[in-house]
């Protein structure tokens, strides 16, 4: 899979983000996307081939692997990266809509198409809520699918067609667990950044509205 589109998307979002939003983009790009492409993808590359059980019963290994890894960590991580980045398209599309509207009317309709006020502010807030929601959903999904954020060295399997309880060994379990912890930590950091930016924008908008009312009263 090519990640060029996602990189271009993050670069475009960076133009219309606040300072906190730019930190979020940097975290996603540096600590999640690059780590995924450079290191994590290679660790899980041959996870099925390196999954071994102490029995040669046909089909037993495949069934046990499917039971303990219903979805690959690395594919779920890739899906998470794409999903949490997608809401940012709402902001890009809204700015593009404003620019096209100005061209169509051939006049200046906004102070700046990328200025966060009115409809664009609502779109930006919705994108932050969606990103935070997706992060939480994926963290819960990781936890539920793998019974916690851990990768054991040995798992016991007694699913048919295995004739009895067999030991199955997961390769590079410590290395995988370290990257899994890194994934959880970076997701939590992104959640904190999204909530901070959300609070900042709501507070800033509230102060702006209060000052407008106060000025009108004074007048």
BAFI-3210 file (N, C-alpha, C; in Angstrom, 3 decimals, decimal comma, padded with zeros to 6 digits):
// residues 219
n [1|2|3|4|5|6|7|8|9|10|11|12|13|14|15|16|17|18|19|20|21|22|23|24|25|26|27|28|29|30|31|32|33|34|35|36|37|38|39|40|41|42|43|44|45|46|47|48|49|50|51|52|53|54|55|56|57|58|59|60|61|62|63|64|65|66|67|68|69|70|71|72|73|74|75|76|77|78|79|80|81|82|83|84|85|86|87|88|89|90|91|92|93|94|95|96|97|98|99|100|101|102|103|104|105|106|107|108|109|110|111|112|113|114|115|116|117|118|119|120|121|122|123|124|125|126|127|128|129|130|131|132|133|134|135|136|137|138|139|140|141|142|143|144|145|146|147|148|149|150|151|152|153|154|155|156|157|158|159|160|161|162|163|164|165|166|167|168|169|170|171|172|173|174|175|176|177|178|179|180|181|182|183|184|185|186|187|188|189|190|191|192|193|194|195|196|197|198|199|200|201|202|203|204|205|206|207|208|209|210|211|212|213|214|215|216|217|218|219]
n.u [000,839|000,467|001,453|001,361|-000,863|-002,018|000,033|000,029|-002,498|-002,244|-000,375|-001,861|-003,877|-002,415|-002,113|-004,450|-004,704|-004,652|-002,056|-001,879|-003,109|-001,220|000,806|-000,437|-000,563|002,182|002,818|001,265|002,425|005,255|005,612|003,845|003,000|005,537|006,955|005,387|005,779|008,598|009,527|007,587|005,969|007,687|008,236|005,889|005,671|006,039|004,333|002,441|003,792|005,803|004,500|004,220|003,142|003,287|002,644|001,772|-000,655|-002,805|-004,146|-004,468|-002,628|-003,305|-005,959|-005,626|-004,011|-005,771|-007,662|-006,334|-005,331|-007,473|-007,652|-004,886|-002,403|-000,921|-002,375|-004,696|-003,677|-002,894|-005,415|-006,460|-004,804|-005,527|-008,273|-008,429|-007,258|-008,889|-011,241|-010,136|-010,294|-012,749|-012,416|-010,601|-012,167|-014,219|-012,896|-012,094|-014,611|-015,397|-013,510|-014,141|-016,702|-016,240|-014,894|-016,930|-018,841|-017,245|-016,188|-015,076|-015,984|-015,338|-013,184|-010,875|-010,610|-009,679|-010,039|-011,083|-014,206|-017,736|-019,375|-017,084|-015,689|-017,443|-017,275|-014,595|-014,573|-016,272|-014,688|-012,589|-013,930|-014,751|-012,248|-011,191|-013,130|-012,798|-010,184|-010,511|-012,343|-010,780|-008,741|-010,211|-011,069|-008,628|-007,974|-010,110|-010,020|-007,538|-007,381|-006,280|-003,391|-001,057|001,433|001,709|004,297|003,781|000,847|-002,074|-003,875|-006,895|-008,659|-010,694|-009,278|-007,422|-006,202|-005,834|-004,988|-002,658|000,607|001,348|003,633|004,575|006,355|008,981|007,776|008,281|009,313|007,147|005,284|006,410|006,177|003,417|002,719|003,829|002,163|-000,283|000,416|000,985|-001,528|-003,050|-001,777|-002,505|-005,263|-005,359|-004,271|-006,214|-008,487|-007,536|-007,232|-009,875|-011,092|-009,703|-010,528|-013,312|-013,329|-012,049|-013,891|-016,114|-015,224|-014,915|-017,572|-018,680|-017,295|-018,225|-020,939|-020,648|-019,475|-021,563|-023,482|-022,232|-022,190]
n.v [-001,203|002,242|005,130|007,730|009,332|009,692|011,095|013,452|014,357|014,892|016,937|018,900|019,383|020,500|023,177|024,450|024,102|024,637|025,569|023,446|021,526|021,239|020,021|017,583|016,593|016,303|014,326|012,153|011,820|011,542|009,794|007,740|007,087|006,981|005,233|002,984|002,402|002,166|000,388|-001,249|-002,644|-004,517|-006,231|-007,674|-008,955|-011,672|-013,066|-015,141|-017,308|-017,669|-018,471|-021,123|-024,395|-027,159|-029,522|-031,540|-031,763|-031,503|-028,355|-027,517|-025,559|-023,330|-022,814|-022,240|-019,958|-018,192|-017,996|-016,747|-014,475|-012,826|-010,536|-009,100|-007,416|-005,407|-004,787|-003,828|-001,619|-000,120|000,372|001,913|004,204|005,252|005,691|007,545|009,719|010,447|012,112|014,673|015,381|016,577|019,226|020,146|019,836|021,624|024,087|024,133|024,254|026,829|028,379|027,780|028,816|031,557|031,996|031,408|033,426|035,507|037,406|038,674|036,731|035,831|036,597|035,103|032,030|029,889|030,601|029,910|030,151|030,445|028,200|026,698|026,462|024,813|022,502|021,890|021,352|019,116|017,313|016,953|015,732|013,357|012,208|011,785|010,026|007,805|007,034|006,147|004,048|002,237|001,639|000,308|-001,811|-003,109|-003,932|-005,666|-007,628|-008,891|-009,569|-007,652|-005,435|-007,038|-009,412|-012,687|-015,199|-017,931|-019,686|-021,525|-023,935|-025,508|-026,048|-027,544|-028,602|-029,643|-032,353|-032,403|-030,292|-027,966|-026,423|-023,264|-021,127|-017,760|-015,681|-013,269|-011,996|-010,206|-007,939|-007,273|-006,647|-004,359|-002,542|-002,533|-001,330|001,138|001,955|002,214|004,226|006,393|006,704|007,479|009,903|011,355|011,484|013,108|015,465|016,077|016,519|018,665|020,610|020,843|021,828|024,251|025,647|025,850|027,346|029,676|030,559|031,005|033,102|035,044|035,414|036,339|038,771|040,210|040,515|042,004|044,367|045,290|045,827|047,889|049,805]
n.w [000,000|-000,819|000,942|000,219|-000,339|002,207|003,483|001,934|002,574|005,351|005,209|003,907|005,781|007,807|007,123|007,886|010,567|014,169|016,550|018,339|016,803|014,788|016,182|016,660|014,017|013,543|015,442|014,510|011,985|012,454|014,735|014,349|011,636|010,264|011,963|011,650|008,868|008,625|010,670|012,238|010,375|009,228|011,363|011,829|009,443|008,624|010,338|010,368|009,179|011,039|013,268|015,363|016,271|018,594|017,141|014,335|013,125|010,400|009,539|012,185|013,135|011,545|012,342|015,059|014,906|013,639|015,637|017,824|016,600|015,220|013,687|012,170|014,118|012,832|010,545|011,643|012,941|010,709|009,581|011,640|011,531|009,016|009,395|011,586|010,432|008,357|009,076|008,971|006,352|006,086|006,882|004,947|002,630|003,219|003,242|000,567|-000,615|000,200|-001,180|-003,864|-003,929|-003,642|-006,055|-007,847|-007,303|-007,779|-005,974|-002,756|-000,142|002,347|005,140|005,166|003,461|004,954|007,582|010,852|011,522|012,117|009,980|009,242|011,629|013,071|011,491|011,905|014,649|014,701|013,262|015,072|017,215|015,973|015,343|017,906|018,904|017,153|017,815|020,469|020,067|018,560|020,389|022,365|020,781|020,150|022,748|023,395|021,361|021,704|024,351|026,176|026,251|025,315|024,258|024,388|024,915|024,658|023,740|024,591|022,837|022,003|019,983|017,483|014,352|016,210|018,099|020,869|023,728|022,665|022,572|021,338|019,710|019,674|017,573|018,194|020,405|022,562|021,257|019,626|021,588|022,727|020,615|020,468|022,898|022,364|020,317|021,736|023,560|021,814|020,660|022,886|023,451|021,179|021,604|023,894|022,807|020,871|022,500|023,994|022,002|021,178|023,532|023,740|021,390|021,803|024,169|023,275|021,336|022,961|024,614|022,646|021,780|024,176|024,536|022,312|022,953|025,286|024,313|022,708|024,662|026,049|024,079]
ca.u [000,000|001,180|000,996|001,561|-002,112|-002,169|001,040|-000,476|-003,652|-001,752|000,281|-002,925|-004,557|-001,491|-002,295|-005,650|-004,750|-004,103|-000,728|-002,066|-003,404|000,048|001,514|-001,118|-000,098|003,573|002,796|000,747|003,378|006,578|005,619|002,913|003,115|006,915|007,278|004,683|006,400|010,021|009,859|006,532|005,487|008,630|008,177|004,709|005,621|005,900|003,778|001,762|004,816|006,620|003,629|004,444|002,509|004,050|001,885|001,739|-002,013|-003,196|-005,172|-004,452|-001,879|-004,085|-007,130|-005,154|-003,564|-006,973|-008,343|-005,598|-005,122|-008,586|-007,190|-003,475|-002,105|-000,382|-003,453|-005,603|-002,972|-003,000|-006,800|-006,611|-004,133|-006,340|-009,569|-008,310|-006,811|-009,947|-012,080|-009,473|-010,745|-013,921|-011,911|-010,025|-013,284|-014,963|-012,089|-012,188|-015,964|-015,379|-012,704|-014,927|-017,846|-015,714|-014,627|-018,220|-019,451|-016,234|-016,032|-014,568|-017,089|-014,788|-011,902|-009,944|-011,323|-009,202|-010,245|-012,049|-015,354|-018,995|-019,493|-015,790|-015,386|-018,263|-016,666|-013,326|-014,910|-016,795|-013,547|-011,860|-014,749|-014,669|-010,895|-011,092|-013,997|-012,164|-009,023|-011,019|-012,932|-009,711|-008,073|-011,110|-011,037|-007,355|-008,044|-011,081|-009,612|-006,328|-007,416|-005,298|-002,299|000,117|001,677|002,358|005,247|003,136|-000,606|-002,603|-004,964|-007,570|-009,744|-010,659|-009,020|-006,352|-006,709|-005,766|-004,432|-001,293|001,311|001,713|004,660|004,521|007,714|009,290|006,676|008,700|009,428|005,782|004,620|006,965|005,528|002,009|002,689|004,111|000,915|-001,258|000,890|000,814|-002,978|-003,467|-001,250|-003,354|-006,550|-005,121|-004,091|-007,523|-009,340|-006,967|-007,572|-011,326|-011,342|-009,130|-011,372|-014,596|-013,054|-011,753|-015,149|-016,960|-014,681|-015,207|-019,010|-018,901|-016,774|-019,138|-022,130|-020,242|-019,275|-022,894|-024,113|-021,557|-022,616]
ca.v [000,000|003,513|006,055|009,095|010,086|010,058|012,148|014,683|014,782|015,485|018,201|019,854|019,681|021,315|024,595|025,005|023,669|025,492|025,072|022,116|020,655|020,954|019,019|016,314|016,159|015,862|013,053|011,121|011,602|011,102|008,713|006,658|006,684|006,594|004,033|001,882|002,080|001,820|-000,706|-002,167|-003,491|-005,627|-007,158|-008,542|-009,346|-013,132|-013,524|-016,433|-018,329|-017,873|-018,982|-022,574|-025,221|-028,404|-030,650|-031,476|-032,069|-030,567|-027,360|-027,095|-024,303|-022,252|-022,539|-021,593|-018,602|-017,403|-017,781|-015,787|-013,245|-012,696|-009,469|-008,827|-006,137|-004,408|-004,350|-003,021|-000,353|000,610|000,827|002,987|005,392|005,800|006,137|008,764|010,832|010,772|013,280|015,919|015,718|017,460|020,607|020,448|019,978|022,845|025,221|024,090|024,735|028,288|028,951|027,654|029,740|032,899|032,053|031,404|034,742|036,481|038,441|038,207|036,403|035,523|037,251|034,113|030,742|028,955|031,122|029,060|030,860|029,993|026,811|026,008|026,138|023,626|021,373|021,581|020,732|017,780|016,468|016,634|014,771|012,082|011,648|011,294|008,845|006,686|006,589|005,387|002,805|001,311|001,175|-000,703|-002,952|-003,795|-004,555|-006,761|-008,683|-009,594|-009,739|-006,766|-004,964|-007,871|-010,479|-013,775|-016,045|-019,222|-019,730|-022,900|-024,039|-026,813|-025,922|-028,505|-030,051|-030,071|-033,504|-032,098|-028,957|-027,854|-025,159|-022,521|-020,139|-016,518|-015,166|-011,859|-011,533|-009,024|-006,825|-006,916|-006,027|-003,008|-001,715|-002,413|-000,297|002,406|002,285|002,654|005,512|007,429|006,922|008,256|011,255|011,997|011,765|014,270|016,627|016,402|017,084|019,986|021,531|021,026|022,723|025,556|026,315|026,181|028,443|030,872|031,003|031,504|034,424|035,942|035,723|037,143|040,120|040,861|040,917|043,056|045,598|045,758|046,387|049,167|050,764]
ca.w [000,000|-000,846|001,987|-000,279|-000,197|003,617|003,749|001,308|003,378|006,598|004,856|003,615|007,053|008,599|006,767|008,507|011,967|015,223|016,968|018,921|015,665|014,084|017,007|016,370|012,692|013,710|016,181|013,593|010,897|012,925|015,720|014,020|010,234|009,941|012,748|010,988|007,581|008,749|011,601|012,685|009,278|009,035|012,509|011,656|008,034|008,472|011,609|010,204|008,916|012,241|014,333|015,377|017,312|018,779|016,576|012,875|012,675|009,332|009,849|013,593|013,256|010,923|013,181|016,294|014,547|013,371|016,918|018,655|015,820|014,273|012,786|012,434|014,798|011,909|009,652|012,466|013,148|009,441|009,486|012,616|010,991|007,927|009,931|012,415|009,581|007,389|009,424|008,598|005,001|006,203|006,949|003,627|001,694|003,558|002,755|-000,897|-000,933|000,363|-002,272|-005,100|-003,805|-003,940|-007,503|-008,543|-007,132|-008,218|-004,955|-001,461|000,756|003,671|005,437|004,649|003,370|005,970|008,938|011,579|012,085|011,555|009,546|009,244|013,030|013,400|010,777|012,575|015,941|014,391|012,883|016,310|017,961|015,244|015,515|019,288|018,996|016,441|018,605|021,624|019,546|018,171|021,607|022,949|019,862|020,420|024,070|023,375|020,440|022,145|025,812|026,803|025,401|025,560|023,282|025,139|024,179|024,405|023,914|024,604|021,881|022,012|019,008|016,390|014,378|017,127|018,860|022,298|023,988|022,139|022,822|020,130|020,047|018,894|017,360|018,523|021,259|023,337|020,318|019,235|022,737|022,855|019,588|020,834|023,944|021,686|019,624|022,739|024,096|020,791|020,527|024,067|023,263|020,167|022,255|024,766|021,928|020,278|023,551|024,332|020,912|021,255|024,674|023,394|020,396|022,445|025,107|022,473|020,726|024,055|024,984|021,526|021,846|025,388|024,278|021,368|023,721|026,232|023,531|022,301|025,858|026,316|023,052]
c.u [000,872|000,574|001,096|000,309|-002,301|-001,197|000,578|-001,647|-003,199|-001,075|-000,757|-003,642|-003,723|-001,689|-003,420|-005,771|-004,260|-002,716|-000,823|-002,336|-002,150|000,898|000,907|-000,649|001,325|003,645|002,343|001,782|004,681|006,519|004,658|003,116|004,519|007,342|006,632|005,432|007,813|010,250|008,744|006,078|006,379|008,553|007,025|004,633|005,352|005,287|003,092|002,769|005,616|005,801|003,709|003,727|003,249|003,240|001,839|000,370|-002,421|-004,334|-005,133|-003,787|-002,682|-005,274|-006,729|-004,705|-004,764|-007,723|-007,664|-005,341|-006,234|-008,342|-005,742|-003,310|-001,767|-001,449|-004,461|-004,993|-003,076|-004,403|-007,058|-006,001|-004,977|-007,631|-009,454|-007,852|-007,923|-010,825|-011,458|-009,841|-011,938|-013,495|-011,379|-011,136|-014,066|-014,213|-012,152|-013,549|-016,023|-014,636|-013,466|-016,119|-017,417|-015,428|-015,919|-018,892|-018,515|-016,125|-015,560|-015,743|-016,630|-013,502|-010,764|-010,680|-010,927|-009,390|-011,361|-013,109|-016,620|-019,016|-018,192|-015,370|-016,161|-017,676|-015,393|-013,583|-015,444|-015,663|-012,736|-012,603|-014,670|-013,315|-010,713|-011,914|-013,375|-010,967|-009,479|-011,586|-011,851|-008,927|-008,897|-011,091|-009,768|-007,441|-008,958|-010,591|-008,467|-006,235|-006,357|-004,195|-001,031|000,214|002,405|003,327|004,594|001,627|-001,061|-003,840|-005,575|-008,768|-009,597|-010,069|-007,861|-006,897|-006,706|-005,217|-002,974|-000,714|001,675|002,618|004,595|005,931|007,817|008,223|007,035|008,755|008,033|005,056|005,113|006,302|004,040|001,823|002,920|002,866|-000,113|-000,877|000,672|-000,669|-003,503|-002,995|-002,099|-004,728|-006,437|-005,004|-005,424|-008,459|-008,858|-007,339|-009,067|-011,688|-010,870|-010,036|-012,720|-014,430|-012,824|-013,025|-016,081|-016,534|-015,025|-016,672|-019,328|-018,446|-017,679|-020,386|-021,821|-020,072|-020,623|-023,635|-023,557|-022,009|-024,059]
c.v [001,250|004,457|007,511|009,952|010,581|011,174|013,486|015,257|015,486|016,825|019,291|020,302|020,639|022,813|025,242|024,646|024,759|024,950|023,670|021,102|020,289|019,950|017,639|015,734|015,612|014,505|011,913|010,789|010,971|009,830|007,569|006,172|006,197|005,340|002,810|001,430|001,528|000,554|-001,724|-003,131|-004,714|-006,670|-008,149|-009,148|-010,843|-013,751|-014,887|-017,559|-018,661|-018,326|-020,519|-023,242|-026,560|-029,634|-030,466|-031,861|-031,050|-029,631|-026,814|-025,733|-023,121|-021,834|-021,812|-020,162|-017,683|-017,078|-016,691|-014,466|-013,112|-011,582|-009,183|-007,469|-005,056|-003,896|-003,484|-001,648|000,506|001,185|001,983|004,290|006,068|006,409|007,440|009,974|011,317|011,963|014,627|016,344|016,665|018,925|021,033|020,684|021,272|024,085|025,298|024,602|026,257|028,958|028,912|028,612|031,170|033,062|032,159|032,781|035,878|037,682|037,816|037,995|036,149|036,328|036,395|032,783|029,744|029,426|030,350|029,917|030,314|028,510|026,034|025,620|024,884|022,376|020,923|020,865|019,310|016,825|016,048|015,585|013,388|011,413|011,056|010,019|007,624|006,135|005,698|004,042|001,789|000,795|000,082|-001,980|-003,780|-004,579|-005,787|-007,928|-009,531|-009,751|-008,910|-006,391|-005,768|-008,941|-011,605|-014,571|-017,358|-019,082|-021,191|-022,950|-025,448|-026,814|-026,996|-027,866|-030,501|-031,214|-033,283|-030,682|-028,915|-026,485|-024,527|-021,360|-018,950|-015,949|-013,688|-011,241|-010,264|-007,788|-006,335|-006,196|-004,593|-002,067|-001,527|-001,354|001,090|002,892|002,859|004,041|006,642|007,732|007,778|009,706|012,025|012,350|013,014|015,542|017,055|017,053|018,474|021,018|021,843|022,016|024,143|026,325|026,728|027,362|029,752|031,449|031,601|032,898|035,456|036,381|036,630|038,577|040,896|041,374|042,068|044,396|046,182|046,409|047,782|050,231|051,215]
c.w [000,000|000,181|001,526|-000,089|001,229|003,995|003,174|002,092|004,645|006,342|004,588|004,871|007,888|008,352|007,570|009,984|012,909|015,590|017,559|017,810|014,887|014,863|016,755|015,032|012,787|014,410|015,273|012,532|011,389|013,760|015,392|012,592|009,884|010,691|012,113|009,729|007,755|009,563|011,811|011,602|009,071|010,155|012,353|010,248|007,845|009,725|011,486|009,991|010,169|013,447|014,300|016,545|017,394|018,356|015,066|012,311|011,606|009,764|011,257|013,759|012,709|011,782|014,459|016,024|014,335|014,663|017,742|017,939|014,781|013,248|013,159|013,118|013,782|010,945|010,400|012,743|011,887|009,262|010,449|012,096|009,914|008,471|010,715|011,599|008,654|007,791|009,070|007,186|005,026|006,163|005,579|002,605|001,942|003,071|001,230|-001,369|-000,840|-000,799|-003,591|-005,101|-004,130|-005,442|-008,291|-008,477|-007,556|-007,273|-003,637|-000,507|002,183|003,870|004,898|004,593|004,450|007,403|009,634|012,260|011,426|011,236|009,596|010,658|013,462|012,754|011,468|013,907|015,738|014,040|014,108|017,132|017,311|015,429|016,907|019,467|018,338|017,216|019,766|021,175|019,206|019,381|022,302|022,113|020,050|021,722|024,059|022,519|020,980|023,657|026,533|025,830|025,697|024,471|024,021|024,266|023,752|024,630|023,812|023,725|021,916|021,060|017,927|015,144|015,283|018,015|020,370|022,475|023,550|022,493|021,483|020,529|019,093|018,782|017,731|019,429|022,040|022,452|019,887|020,364|022,947|021,850|019,874|021,924|023,336|020,953|020,590|023,279|023,090|020,562|021,672|023,964|022,257|020,745|023,126|023,928|021,307|021,288|023,961|023,276|020,914|022,356|024,369|022,438|020,988|023,399|024,360|021,853|021,780|024,489|023,921|021,552|023,044|025,173|023,324|022,088|024,663|025,518|023,110|023,475|026,165|025,325|023,272]
res [x|x|x|x|x|x|x|x|x|x|x|x|x|x|x|x|x|x|x|x|x|x|x|x|x|x|x|x|x|x|x|x|x|x|x|x|x|x|x|x|x|x|x|x|x|x|x|x|x|x|x|x|x|x|x|x|x|x|x|x|x|x|x|x|x|x|x|x|x|x|x|x|x|x|x|x|x|x|x|x|x|x|x|x|x|x|x|x|x|x|x|x|x|x|x|x|x|x|x|x|x|x|x|x|x|x|x|x|x|x|x|x|x|x|x|x|x|x|x|x|x|x|x|x|x|x|x|x|x|x|x|x|x|x|x|x|x|x|x|x|x|x|x|x|x|x|x|x|x|x|x|x|x|x|x|x|x|x|x|x|x|x|x|x|x|x|x|x|x|x|x|x|x|x|x|x|x|x|x|x|x|x|x|x|x|x|x|x|x|x|x|x|x|x|x|x|x|x|x|x|x|x|x|x|x|x|x|x|x|x|x|x|x|x|x|x|x|x|x]
***
